[in-house]
Amino acid sequence: MIIIMRNNATKADIEAMERRLADFGFKTHPIYGETKTVIGAVGDKRRLSMNQLLMMNGVENIVPIMKPYKLAGRELQKEQSVIPVGNTTIGGDRITVIAGPCAIESREQFSYVAKKVKEAGATILRGGAFKQRSSPYSFAGLEEEGLKIMRDAGDETGLPICTEVLDPRDVDLVASYADMMQIGARNMQNFKLLREVGKHNKPILLKRGLSSTIEEWLMAAEYIMSEGNEKVILCERGIRTFEPSTRNTFDLSAIPVTKELSHLPIIADPSHAAGTYKYVSSLSLGAVAAGADGLMIEVHQSPETAMSDGEQSLMPEHFAELMTKLKPVADAVGKKL
């Protein structure tokens, strides 16, 4: 629910309301406006009386939040969130481009790609140290050694780094190296993992599940935010449908729909949506035109020998070409690249 305080409500009135709500197990989220303060309260409404709250000093009105995703939705927060990630941000008037190889294979491989995507204009570096693969025999990543390689490349290029965490037991380790932690599609409803990353203060990139609805996706974000971490970025990476022409079906409509429902930034991952490098450029342009706040693109200097997802990776020169193509589209929708 949302408690709207009067124009003349004092700081003591606001603090008294927060204490009262906390006594009944509610988590409060005050938002201070120029003329009024509103308090978002998340908890079990059956435990208290609305009439008693209305009788407290400084209270103007109480409005229920109708959507099940209280913190991720726009009922409590109307303005679009801008999430800081290292020395950059996601959201607002900029298109953020996250780029790098699917998997960190060696120091030489990753350092080379990192320098190339930085030269082309990427603002966040991605790479997989822990890989969740469909086959138990596939390359599963260099683990902590990969995190060290990635951190060194990030420090060398000045780019923040984003990498996936797979297991609640690894969250502290990954958080010690990464500027942003990614929750992959297969883990979107791994609720123990969501709660664990929610206890950290690092931004979380939350990919949409393979067959999840938008509401289920936002409820996954709610799990993270309910633990205190409100730095969540959503990532549309395609969903599983009957169509076999691409790896996944890129849900372009999810971008404007989610923008309407949630204040959280949303980026697109055209690499996983397409499953082949040939369509990555077109999907990227479409995502930016539809209102995405950024892109996550896989880049590898030798896709034919890549240990993971080489067929959907762009070569560095093709990534640079894409960045050039993106600029007029970003300009057309009033954003900077």
C-alpha angles and dihedrals in degrees: 000000000000121000110204112205123209123256090253096046111133128223087252090055091052094047091048090054092049091050092049092051092046090053088062094048099262123145110222130211112187118200115197114209130184094263106009140033122217124194120210111209124192120192145080107320091195089074097068142037119251090205092057091052091049089056093058120105116274098013117136103171145338120224123190119230105233100191118082090227099072102171099034094048131086097240092083098030119032099176121082113256121239112203121205115224113183107300095347140052139229117220133027121070099336133086108224116208118201113192142169142099124311091238134023103236103169141344092256094049095048097042091052094051092044092057093046096051090046090053090050093052107266113151101195128041121223133192140145121247095161110039125196105208133184091229122055087216096059124100106280100190140265092273114199093002087056090051090053092050091049094048091051092050091048092051091046095051098033091237123136112238132231124193137163126259116203107178133044087228091061098049096096091048095049092043090055090063107025131076090203129020122215127215108204127223094258091054098045090110097035090120096186089055092046091052092047095053087044088065091060128076096224118112113260124216105207116197120207114252122254094258104007127135120235090252091053089050092052091046088055087054088050090058090058095043094047088064090058103267108113095169096105126149118191122221125200107205102164130274133243114263137153092273112104099183092094133028090253136356109258107226101212091172090062090073099062092033092053091044088057094049101039140037091212118110116253128206132182131233105205092172095067092037094056102033088203130071092231094077101036095092095050093046091048092054091047093050093052091047089051091055106267115163092218150336137248111210131180116228128183130170092219110025093173091065098035115133092219134028097343092154092065097042125104121223113241093255091052090048089053090051090052092052089055091050092049096059099074091045091051089048090051092057093044099256136121125232 
